[in-house]
Amino acid sequence: MNPSNPEHPPIGPVDATKVPRFAEPTTFARLPRLDEVSRADVTILGVPFDSGVSYRPGARFGPGHIRAASKLLRPYNPALKVSPFARQQVADFGDIGVNPFDITEALTTVHDAVTDLRADGSSVLTLGGDHTIALPILRSLARDHGPIAVLHFDAHLDTWDTYFGAPYTHGTPFRRASEEGLIDLERSQHIGIRGPLYSEQDLEDDRVLGFQVIRSDDYEVDGVASIVERMRRRLDGGPVYVSVDIDVLDPAHAPGTGTPEAGGMTSRELLNTLRGLVGLNVVGADIVEVAPAYDHAEITGIAAAHVAYELLSVLALNR
């Protein structure tokens, strides 16, 4: 039953034993559209925007690709022992229209859409799009929660200052968020960082901006259980926003992204780490940088869909 309205159980996905998965309109996990339910505990929002990328474009097509790959998801999550679509009403809003030629206007559009969807208490799981969109989402959440612990899965820090003098790009959202007072400086964390940097100063600046770093190589040395323990210790005590750049995965597990880096996490490591968020105050999440033009056999889309599924399962258990 739906805890928010026990008299009306949630509307779940289309039954795959009655309607083939490759039929009917595509929503995330074949869930109802938001206009088909009275309200949603969790709203899936697509943001087809990639005007902030610095290398390979194409993440504007990410939301549709993730939805297409989500058709194979099933109602019960045995790893967490929960039926995420039965415990809460999840609905797909669809994609919003954002200006691809004006980043500042696009950020305002994303902020307003997330704020509107959250007005009745719904959590928002955003499908991007490039990582620039994390900034307006944090602006919206911080209005209600104050500074938020950001749990950032990524190969890259995304705390650089500017690219070609531009302050709003997919490599700068968390520097801007920290400067604007949106981030809890004592509780935020990067996971999966790897690859070359511009200089050692990048890491020094990152610490000042409020982040602790867990490197991709730490999984090899310490293992998932140790990483989860460190993550929970860092995040505990307040609201948490989860931002997953799909390039946190090794290119073998996620080739369809704009800035791939060798030496990344496996999809199994990422999914198991996300399961460690049960019991923490997760107030929103995004999955970004899925670029289907570089994908093969939906490898990246499938990984992103399963990331969303684990996040929805965590939200269900946390209710």
Buried (B, 14 or more C-beta within 10 A) or exposed (E): EBEBEEEEEBBBBBEBEEEEEEEEEBBBBBBBBBEEBEBBBBBBBBBBBBBBBBEBBBBBBBBBBBBBBBBBBEEEBEEBEBBBBBBBBBBBBBBBEBBEEEBEEBBBBBBEBBBBBBEEEBBBBBBBBBBBBBBBBBBBBBEEBEBBBBBBBBBBBBBBBEBEEEBBBBBBBBBBBBBEEBBBBEBBBBBBBBBEEEEEEBBEBBEEBBBBBBBBEBBEEBEBEEBBEBBBEBBEEBBBBBBBBBBBBBBEBBBBBBBBBEBBBBBEBBBBBBBBBBEBBBBBBBBBBBBBEBBEEBBBBBBBBBBBBBBBBBBBBBE
